[in-house]
Amino acid sequence: MSTDAAAHYETWPSRIRAMKEATPDVASAFGSIFGKLMGDGALTSREKELIALGIGMALRCESCIYAHTEKCLKAGATREQILELAGVVVMMQGGPGYVYVPKLVEALDALGGG
């Protein structure tokens, strides 16, 4: 069964590559700030990715949910930690956060985040 998340992960590399070619200054500026702020510091990169995922869910940004779910897993977050984060989003936001939890589960499943 194909999901929005699976389709995203299949098409995202070519879409982001096209964006970088069309707007190299935007891509470079964003990449620079991302690189400077998302590495380990007082917070680990894993903690920062979990925060970014929670914000993406709260803002109802599907691409953010997909991107930061992947980054959370790569940074060592577990499925359990990511799903617990979803509970915090729902507690803070109620229904608007709740209806995006399926997007998060789709992302975890598409990435094999077990």
Order of alpha helices (4+ residues) and beta strands (2+ residues): alpha-alpha-alpha-alpha-alpha-alpha-alpha
